[in-house]
């Protein structure tokens, strides 16, 4: 098995953003310069919505004592000033520490790469909660038409990690909120996803919360078939998983002997158009 390299988000930025994220870049590094914090606006593509307050406070104390050791990455704004590309925690810490100016590296980063860079920076630092990471992956797949393999390659992860992360978005709102709040773990969530019946899934979720089930107990309860009718052939299970990974959405196969049906879920017209194009090889005609 070949070793998986780290994604190249920050290295790519610091060496020159004119190349594509997967190209080897050998441009020299540019010396940072100091700019006023008031000149920098936040990154609107930032996928993270929550911060670890204890970690942020620790970073603030470090910045107060030693300053910013790693420069922020910014891009110029047409209206003047700069827009943050990478380094949001450092910028917040600098403001809290009372710094007026910070070191930055200025790069020309196009809009379509802003989310990608913010995602890679956060994923490599494990700063995103599981739902934030899944939503960011979804935007990369939908907005940038990247395959699971390509996203994994950029982020330095296994493809299965990306695919499993995206599956979290198939859960109901209550379960997703529990992941976000840390009430259940990502492992619990994957075990819930292995249970196809919505009512049974809710029962398992209640047991996790009320009885404090660990992941192994949840997995054991989820895989027990409730009847012979719920059994699915190994071929159908394998094909459903393959199709789900290819399309990046929930796929359900219902078997009736040698016949059956395939159900492909979508949550918006935009996602329907994406799925249609992947299956038909051309965009749909909508009159």
Short mmCIF file of the C-alpha atoms (twelve columns), coordinates in Angstrom:
data_MODEL
# 
_entry.id   MODEL 
# 
loop_
_atom_site.group_PDB 
_atom_site.id 
_atom_site.type_symbol 
_atom_site.label_atom_id 
_atom_site.label_alt_id 
_atom_site.label_comp_id 
_atom_site.label_asym_id 
_atom_site.label_seq_id 
_atom_site.Cartn_x 
_atom_site.Cartn_y 
_atom_site.Cartn_z 
_atom_site.pdbx_PDB_model_num 
ATOM 1   C CA . UNK A 1   0.000   0.000   0.000   1 
ATOM 2   C CA . UNK A 2   1.504   3.323   -1.021  1 
ATOM 3   C CA . UNK A 3   1.789   5.958   1.718   1 
ATOM 4   C CA . UNK A 4   -0.720  8.772   1.434   1 
ATOM 5   C CA . UNK A 5   0.860   12.175  1.292   1 
ATOM 6   C CA . UNK A 6   -0.467  15.204  3.082   1 
ATOM 7   C CA . UNK A 7   -2.748  17.521  1.162   1 
ATOM 8   C CA . UNK A 8   -0.983  20.572  -0.233  1 
ATOM 9   C CA . UNK A 9   -3.235  23.466  0.836   1 
ATOM 10  C CA . UNK A 10  -0.782  25.759  2.623   1 
ATOM 11  C CA . UNK A 11  2.338   24.629  0.771   1 
ATOM 12  C CA . UNK A 12  0.511   25.214  -2.497  1 
ATOM 13  C CA . UNK A 13  -0.529  28.704  -1.404  1 
ATOM 14  C CA . UNK A 14  2.857   29.767  -0.125  1 
ATOM 15  C CA . UNK A 15  4.588   28.574  -3.283  1 
ATOM 16  C CA . UNK A 16  2.272   30.140  -5.826  1 
ATOM 17  C CA . UNK A 17  -1.470  29.881  -6.353  1 
ATOM 18  C CA . UNK A 18  -1.369  30.211  -10.116 1 
ATOM 19  C CA . UNK A 19  -0.898  26.444  -10.477 1 
ATOM 20  C CA . UNK A 20  -3.593  23.880  -9.925  1 
ATOM 21  C CA . UNK A 21  -3.729  22.307  -6.438  1 
ATOM 22  C CA . UNK A 22  -2.393  18.967  -7.686  1 
ATOM 23  C CA . UNK A 23  0.619   20.285  -9.583  1 
ATOM 24  C CA . UNK A 24  4.142   20.247  -8.210  1 
ATOM 25  C CA . UNK A 25  5.206   23.852  -7.674  1 
ATOM 26  C CA . UNK A 26  8.771   25.018  -7.286  1 
ATOM 27  C CA . UNK A 27  8.322   28.795  -7.108  1 
ATOM 28  C CA . UNK A 28  10.343  30.476  -4.336  1 
ATOM 29  C CA . UNK A 29  8.679   31.545  -1.106  1 
ATOM 30  C CA . UNK A 30  7.839   35.237  -0.720  1 
ATOM 31  C CA . UNK A 31  8.891   37.139  2.396   1 
ATOM 32  C CA . UNK A 32  5.918   38.153  4.580   1 
ATOM 33  C CA . UNK A 33  4.969   41.786  5.143   1 
ATOM 34  C CA . UNK A 34  3.163   43.502  8.018   1 
ATOM 35  C CA . UNK A 35  -0.330  44.920  7.482   1 
ATOM 36  C CA . UNK A 36  -2.936  46.372  9.816   1 
ATOM 37  C CA . UNK A 37  -5.534  43.968  11.154  1 
ATOM 38  C CA . UNK A 38  -8.267  46.426  10.177  1 
ATOM 39  C CA . UNK A 39  -7.250  45.954  6.533   1 
ATOM 40  C CA . UNK A 40  -8.110  42.216  6.589   1 
ATOM 41  C CA . UNK A 41  -11.662 40.910  6.185   1 
ATOM 42  C CA . UNK A 42  -12.765 37.367  7.028   1 
ATOM 43  C CA . UNK A 43  -12.823 34.492  4.546   1 
ATOM 44  C CA . UNK A 44  -16.491 34.093  3.425   1 
ATOM 45  C CA . UNK A 45  -15.751 30.508  2.336   1 
ATOM 46  C CA . UNK A 46  -14.590 29.450  5.812   1 
ATOM 47  C CA . UNK A 47  -16.325 26.087  6.519   1 
ATOM 48  C CA . UNK A 48  -15.763 26.197  10.275  1 
ATOM 49  C CA . UNK A 49  -18.549 27.650  12.440  1 
ATOM 50  C CA . UNK A 50  -17.334 26.625  15.912  1 
ATOM 51  C CA . UNK A 51  -14.017 27.070  17.695  1 
ATOM 52  C CA . UNK A 52  -12.467 25.306  20.661  1 
ATOM 53  C CA . UNK A 53  -12.466 28.168  23.159  1 
ATOM 54  C CA . UNK A 54  -9.784  26.632  25.370  1 
ATOM 55  C CA . UNK A 55  -7.470  26.110  22.396  1 
ATOM 56  C CA . UNK A 56  -8.166  29.622  21.138  1 
ATOM 57  C CA . UNK A 57  -7.352  31.116  24.532  1 
ATOM 58  C CA . UNK A 58  -4.094  29.168  24.637  1 
ATOM 59  C CA . UNK A 59  -3.198  30.468  21.182  1 
ATOM 60  C CA . UNK A 60  -4.033  34.022  22.272  1 
ATOM 61  C CA . UNK A 61  -1.619  33.789  25.198  1 
ATOM 62  C CA . UNK A 62  1.080   32.462  22.889  1 
ATOM 63  C CA . UNK A 63  0.519   35.305  20.430  1 
ATOM 64  C CA . UNK A 64  0.573   37.830  23.241  1 
ATOM 65  C CA . UNK A 65  3.931   36.471  24.416  1 
ATOM 66  C CA . UNK A 66  5.637   35.664  21.106  1 
ATOM 67  C CA . UNK A 67  3.642   37.334  18.338  1 
ATOM 68  C CA . UNK A 68  2.449   35.639  15.131  1 
ATOM 69  C CA . UNK A 69  5.085   33.028  14.228  1 
ATOM 70  C CA . UNK A 70  3.423   31.786  11.021  1 
ATOM 71  C CA . UNK A 71  2.140   34.512  8.684   1 
ATOM 72  C CA . UNK A 72  -1.475  34.687  7.594   1 
ATOM 73  C CA . UNK A 73  -2.244  34.122  3.921   1 
ATOM 74  C CA . UNK A 74  -4.374  36.844  2.314   1 
ATOM 75  C CA . UNK A 75  -5.434  37.936  -1.132  1 
ATOM 76  C CA . UNK A 76  -5.937  41.529  -2.350  1 
ATOM 77  C CA . UNK A 77  -9.476  42.920  -2.544  1 
ATOM 78  C CA . UNK A 78  -10.619 44.965  -5.529  1 
ATOM 79  C CA . UNK A 79  -12.028 47.600  -3.153  1 
ATOM 80  C CA . UNK A 80  -8.748  47.826  -1.253  1 
ATOM 81  C CA . UNK A 81  -7.317  45.933  1.681   1 
ATOM 82  C CA . UNK A 82  -7.120  42.170  1.909   1 
ATOM 83  C CA . UNK A 83  -9.308  39.087  2.364   1 
ATOM 84  C CA . UNK A 84  -8.143  36.264  4.604   1 
ATOM 85  C CA . UNK A 85  -7.351  32.986  2.864   1 
ATOM 86  C CA . UNK A 86  -5.789  30.940  5.678   1 
ATOM 87  C CA . UNK A 87  -5.103  31.571  9.352   1 
ATOM 88  C CA . UNK A 88  -8.446  32.520  10.905  1 
ATOM 89  C CA . UNK A 89  -7.569  31.287  14.409  1 
ATOM 90  C CA . UNK A 90  -4.330  33.264  14.330  1 
ATOM 91  C CA . UNK A 91  -6.201  36.393  13.236  1 
ATOM 92  C CA . UNK A 92  -8.761  36.040  16.041  1 
ATOM 93  C CA . UNK A 93  -5.975  35.418  18.554  1 
ATOM 94  C CA . UNK A 94  -4.086  38.478  17.295  1 
ATOM 95  C CA . UNK A 95  -7.172  40.659  17.805  1 
ATOM 96  C CA . UNK A 96  -7.702  39.294  21.304  1 
ATOM 97  C CA . UNK A 97  -4.027  39.813  22.130  1 
ATOM 98  C CA . UNK A 98  -4.297  43.464  21.115  1 
ATOM 99  C CA . UNK A 99  -1.995  43.331  18.087  1 
ATOM 100 C CA . UNK A 100 -2.432  46.148  15.588  1 
ATOM 101 C CA . UNK A 101 -0.435  44.585  12.747  1 
ATOM 102 C CA . UNK A 102 0.253   41.029  11.647  1 
ATOM 103 C CA . UNK A 103 2.624   39.356  9.152   1 
ATOM 104 C CA . UNK A 104 0.948   38.191  5.935   1 
ATOM 105 C CA . UNK A 105 1.815   36.557  2.634   1 
ATOM 106 C CA . UNK A 106 -0.207  38.012  -0.249  1 
ATOM 107 C CA . UNK A 107 -1.375  35.575  -2.916  1 
ATOM 108 C CA . UNK A 108 -3.704  35.748  -5.902  1 
ATOM 109 C CA . UNK A 109 -6.197  32.995  -5.072  1 
ATOM 110 C CA . UNK A 110 -9.284  32.626  -7.325  1 
ATOM 111 C CA . UNK A 111 -12.737 32.265  -5.790  1 
ATOM 112 C CA . UNK A 112 -13.083 28.623  -6.823  1 
ATOM 113 C CA . UNK A 113 -10.055 27.648  -4.696  1 
ATOM 114 C CA . UNK A 114 -10.926 29.592  -1.538  1 
ATOM 115 C CA . UNK A 115 -13.130 26.907  0.019   1 
ATOM 116 C CA . UNK A 116 -10.688 24.199  -0.974  1 
ATOM 117 C CA . UNK A 117 -7.807  25.951  0.762   1 
ATOM 118 C CA . UNK A 118 -9.841  26.739  3.900   1 
ATOM 119 C CA . UNK A 119 -11.005 23.126  4.086   1 
ATOM 120 C CA . UNK A 120 -7.537  21.656  3.688   1 
ATOM 121 C CA . UNK A 121 -6.060  23.993  6.277   1 
ATOM 122 C CA . UNK A 122 -8.711  23.080  8.837   1 
ATOM 123 C CA . UNK A 123 -8.784  19.355  8.111   1 
ATOM 124 C CA . UNK A 124 -5.011  19.054  8.484   1 
ATOM 125 C CA . UNK A 125 -5.274  20.819  11.846  1 
ATOM 126 C CA . UNK A 126 -8.374  18.807  12.883  1 
ATOM 127 C CA . UNK A 127 -10.213 22.063  13.553  1 
ATOM 128 C CA . UNK A 128 -13.519 21.106  11.937  1 
ATOM 129 C CA . UNK A 129 -16.215 19.148  13.713  1 
ATOM 130 C CA . UNK A 130 -17.461 16.123  11.705  1 
ATOM 131 C CA . UNK A 131 -20.504 17.922  10.287  1 
ATOM 132 C CA . UNK A 132 -18.550 20.998  9.226   1 
ATOM 133 C CA . UNK A 133 -16.077 18.739  7.480   1 
ATOM 134 C CA . UNK A 134 -18.855 16.764  5.756   1 
ATOM 135 C CA . UNK A 135 -20.558 19.958  4.525   1 
ATOM 136 C CA . UNK A 136 -17.250 21.297  3.236   1 
ATOM 137 C CA . UNK A 137 -16.618 18.010  1.400   1 
ATOM 138 C CA . UNK A 138 -20.129 18.248  -0.078  1 
ATOM 139 C CA . UNK A 139 -19.405 21.751  -1.411  1 
ATOM 140 C CA . UNK A 140 -16.174 20.545  -2.989  1 
ATOM 141 C CA . UNK A 141 -18.017 17.665  -4.677  1 
ATOM 142 C CA . UNK A 142 -21.029 19.738  -5.784  1 
ATOM 143 C CA . UNK A 143 -19.541 23.156  -6.544  1 
ATOM 144 C CA . UNK A 144 -16.184 22.038  -7.915  1 
ATOM 145 C CA . UNK A 145 -17.223 18.689  -9.408  1 
ATOM 146 C CA . UNK A 146 -14.434 16.866  -7.580  1 
ATOM 147 C CA . UNK A 147 -14.549 13.102  -7.099  1 
ATOM 148 C CA . UNK A 148 -14.199 11.566  -3.646  1 
ATOM 149 C CA . UNK A 149 -10.740 10.397  -4.697  1 
ATOM 150 C CA . UNK A 150 -9.670  13.915  -5.700  1 
ATOM 151 C CA . UNK A 151 -10.947 15.434  -2.442  1 
ATOM 152 C CA . UNK A 152 -9.144  12.737  -0.475  1 
ATOM 153 C CA . UNK A 153 -5.950  13.353  -2.436  1 
ATOM 154 C CA . UNK A 154 -6.019  17.081  -1.694  1 
ATOM 155 C CA . UNK A 155 -6.829  16.635  1.989   1 
ATOM 156 C CA . UNK A 156 -4.346  13.804  2.567   1 
ATOM 157 C CA . UNK A 157 -7.023  11.283  3.540   1 
ATOM 158 C CA . UNK A 158 -8.224  7.881   2.414   1 
ATOM 159 C CA . UNK A 159 -11.097 7.974   -0.058  1 
ATOM 160 C CA . UNK A 160 -13.224 5.918   2.343   1 
ATOM 161 C CA . UNK A 161 -12.780 8.640   4.981   1 
ATOM 162 C CA . UNK A 162 -14.225 11.241  2.624   1 
ATOM 163 C CA . UNK A 163 -17.091 8.962   1.549   1 
ATOM 164 C CA . UNK A 164 -17.957 8.051   5.153   1 
ATOM 165 C CA . UNK A 165 -17.852 11.712  6.123   1 
ATOM 166 C CA . UNK A 166 -20.303 12.638  3.358   1 
ATOM 167 C CA . UNK A 167 -22.689 9.923   4.525   1 
ATOM 168 C CA . UNK A 168 -23.197 11.822  7.796   1 
ATOM 169 C CA . UNK A 169 -25.358 14.259  5.843   1 
ATOM 170 C CA . UNK A 170 -27.853 11.449  5.199   1 
ATOM 171 C CA . UNK A 171 -28.842 11.447  8.878   1 
ATOM 172 C CA . UNK A 172 -31.873 13.341  10.170  1 
ATOM 173 C CA . UNK A 173 -31.577 16.787  11.747  1 
ATOM 174 C CA . UNK A 174 -31.749 15.510  15.337  1 
ATOM 175 C CA . UNK A 175 -28.896 13.080  14.744  1 
ATOM 176 C CA . UNK A 176 -26.824 15.676  12.869  1 
ATOM 177 C CA . UNK A 177 -27.267 18.163  15.712  1 
ATOM 178 C CA . UNK A 178 -26.091 15.510  18.161  1 
ATOM 179 C CA . UNK A 179 -22.912 15.001  16.130  1 
ATOM 180 C CA . UNK A 180 -22.326 18.741  15.962  1 
ATOM 181 C CA . UNK A 181 -22.800 19.150  19.717  1 
ATOM 182 C CA . UNK A 182 -20.645 16.145  20.550  1 
ATOM 183 C CA . UNK A 183 -23.546 14.188  22.086  1 
ATOM 184 C CA . UNK A 184 -22.684 11.251  19.828  1 
ATOM 185 C CA . UNK A 185 -19.431 10.507  18.047  1 
ATOM 186 C CA . UNK A 186 -18.771 10.031  14.356  1 
ATOM 187 C CA . UNK A 187 -18.416 6.311   15.087  1 
ATOM 188 C CA . UNK A 188 -21.911 6.263   16.596  1 
ATOM 189 C CA . UNK A 189 -23.195 8.080   13.516  1 
ATOM 190 C CA . UNK A 190 -21.706 5.498   11.145  1 
ATOM 191 C CA . UNK A 191 -23.338 2.733   13.177  1 
ATOM 192 C CA . UNK A 192 -26.697 4.515   12.915  1 
ATOM 193 C CA . UNK A 193 -26.259 4.772   9.158   1 
ATOM 194 C CA . UNK A 194 -25.895 0.998   8.928   1 
ATOM 195 C CA . UNK A 195 -29.504 0.702   10.172  1 
ATOM 196 C CA . UNK A 196 -31.833 1.363   7.178   1 
ATOM 197 C CA . UNK A 197 -35.066 1.567   9.158   1 
ATOM 198 C CA . UNK A 198 -35.752 5.140   10.349  1 
ATOM 199 C CA . UNK A 199 -37.785 4.098   13.403  1 
ATOM 200 C CA . UNK A 200 -35.160 1.582   14.498  1 
ATOM 201 C CA . UNK A 201 -32.467 4.212   13.937  1 
ATOM 202 C CA . UNK A 202 -34.282 6.582   16.323  1 
ATOM 203 C CA . UNK A 203 -34.478 3.807   18.927  1 
ATOM 204 C CA . UNK A 204 -30.751 3.214   18.646  1 
ATOM 205 C CA . UNK A 205 -30.055 6.926   18.963  1 
ATOM 206 C CA . UNK A 206 -32.156 7.102   22.140  1 
ATOM 207 C CA . UNK A 207 -30.248 4.143   23.590  1 
ATOM 208 C CA . UNK A 208 -26.907 5.794   22.797  1 
ATOM 209 C CA . UNK A 209 -27.936 8.957   24.650  1 
ATOM 210 C CA . UNK A 210 -29.921 7.454   27.556  1 
ATOM 211 C CA . UNK A 211 -27.823 4.342   28.188  1 
ATOM 212 C CA . UNK A 212 -24.500 5.793   27.065  1 
ATOM 213 C CA . UNK A 213 -23.816 3.030   24.598  1 
ATOM 214 C CA . UNK A 214 -20.322 2.911   23.182  1 
ATOM 215 C CA . UNK A 215 -19.725 2.543   19.445  1 
ATOM 216 C CA . UNK A 216 -19.268 -1.223  19.582  1 
ATOM 217 C CA . UNK A 217 -22.587 -1.741  21.384  1 
ATOM 218 C CA . UNK A 218 -24.322 0.474   18.824  1 
ATOM 219 C CA . UNK A 219 -22.766 -1.427  15.923  1 
ATOM 220 C CA . UNK A 220 -23.832 -4.766  17.402  1 
ATOM 221 C CA . UNK A 221 -27.423 -3.604  17.813  1 
ATOM 222 C CA . UNK A 222 -27.577 -2.034  14.360  1 
ATOM 223 C CA . UNK A 223 -26.472 -5.078  12.376  1 
ATOM 224 C CA . UNK A 224 -29.020 -7.490  13.844  1 
ATOM 225 C CA . UNK A 225 -31.612 -8.189  11.106  1 
ATOM 226 C CA . UNK A 226 -35.217 -7.729  12.265  1 
ATOM 227 C CA . UNK A 227 -36.563 -10.254 9.752   1 
ATOM 228 C CA . UNK A 228 -35.514 -12.401 6.820   1 
ATOM 229 C CA . UNK A 229 -37.079 -9.859  4.479   1 
ATOM 230 C CA . UNK A 230 -34.529 -7.251  5.580   1 
ATOM 231 C CA . UNK A 231 -31.607 -9.386  4.373   1 
ATOM 232 C CA . UNK A 232 -29.915 -8.106  1.225   1 
ATOM 233 C CA . UNK A 233 -27.750 -10.050 -1.166  1 
ATOM 234 C CA . UNK A 234 -23.990 -9.348  -0.964  1 
ATOM 235 C CA . UNK A 235 -23.957 -8.275  -4.626  1 
ATOM 236 C CA . UNK A 236 -26.715 -5.705  -4.066  1 
ATOM 237 C CA . UNK A 237 -24.951 -4.363  -0.971  1 
ATOM 238 C CA . UNK A 238 -21.665 -4.016  -2.867  1 
ATOM 239 C CA . UNK A 239 -23.295 -2.354  -5.872  1 
ATOM 240 C CA . UNK A 240 -25.259 0.069   -3.686  1 
ATOM 241 C CA . UNK A 241 -22.047 1.097   -1.895  1 
ATOM 242 C CA . UNK A 242 -20.243 1.565   -5.220  1 
ATOM 243 C CA . UNK A 243 -23.053 3.663   -6.671  1 
ATOM 244 C CA . UNK A 244 -23.338 5.719   -3.478  1 
ATOM 245 C CA . UNK A 245 -19.617 6.499   -3.596  1 
ATOM 246 C CA . UNK A 246 -19.702 7.373   -7.293  1 
ATOM 247 C CA . UNK A 247 -22.674 9.714   -6.955  1 
ATOM 248 C CA . UNK A 248 -21.888 11.085  -3.509  1 
ATOM 249 C CA . UNK A 249 -25.462 10.712  -2.228  1 
ATOM 250 C CA . UNK A 250 -27.728 8.177   -0.522  1 
ATOM 251 C CA . UNK A 251 -28.602 5.183   -2.699  1 
ATOM 252 C CA . UNK A 252 -31.117 2.537   -1.613  1 
ATOM 253 C CA . UNK A 253 -31.655 -0.792  -3.383  1 
ATOM 254 C CA . UNK A 254 -34.929 -2.633  -2.720  1 
ATOM 255 C CA . UNK A 255 -34.912 -6.268  -3.864  1 
ATOM 256 C CA . UNK A 256 -37.934 -8.356  -4.766  1 
ATOM 257 C CA . UNK A 257 -36.537 -11.688 -5.844  1 
ATOM 258 C CA . UNK A 258 -34.768 -11.141 -9.175  1 
ATOM 259 C CA . UNK A 259 -36.371 -7.716  -9.523  1 
ATOM 260 C CA . UNK A 260 -36.177 -4.520  -7.503  1 
ATOM 261 C CA . UNK A 261 -35.698 -0.772  -7.650  1 
ATOM 262 C CA . UNK A 262 -32.953 1.762   -7.043  1 
ATOM 263 C CA . UNK A 263 -33.758 4.942   -5.094  1 
ATOM 264 C CA . UNK A 264 -31.334 7.875   -5.445  1 
ATOM 265 C CA . UNK A 265 -31.846 10.714  -2.981  1 
ATOM 266 C CA . UNK A 266 -31.307 14.396  -3.767  1 
ATOM 267 C CA . UNK A 267 -31.977 17.464  -1.617  1 
ATOM 268 C CA . UNK A 268 -32.215 20.268  -4.190  1 
ATOM 269 C CA . UNK A 269 -32.668 20.961  -7.892  1 
ATOM 270 C CA . UNK A 270 -28.972 21.774  -8.128  1 
ATOM 271 C CA . UNK A 271 -28.058 18.361  -6.695  1 
ATOM 272 C CA . UNK A 272 -30.561 16.670  -9.034  1 
ATOM 273 C CA . UNK A 273 -28.871 18.340  -12.007 1 
ATOM 274 C CA . UNK A 274 -25.471 17.167  -10.749 1 
ATOM 275 C CA . UNK A 275 -26.680 13.580  -10.371 1 
ATOM 276 C CA . UNK A 276 -28.372 13.601  -13.767 1 
ATOM 277 C CA . UNK A 277 -25.216 14.842  -15.445 1 
ATOM 278 C CA . UNK A 278 -23.132 12.142  -13.761 1 
ATOM 279 C CA . UNK A 279 -25.542 9.420   -14.857 1 
ATOM 280 C CA . UNK A 280 -26.403 10.701  -18.361 1 
ATOM 281 C CA . UNK A 281 -23.130 12.405  -19.206 1 
ATOM 282 C CA . UNK A 282 -24.902 15.645  -20.098 1 
ATOM 283 C CA . UNK A 283 -26.868 18.340  -18.246 1 
ATOM 284 C CA . UNK A 284 -30.654 17.946  -18.097 1 
ATOM 285 C CA . UNK A 285 -32.936 20.079  -20.262 1 
ATOM 286 C CA . UNK A 286 -35.357 21.932  -18.013 1 
ATOM 287 C CA . UNK A 287 -38.014 23.980  -19.792 1 
# 
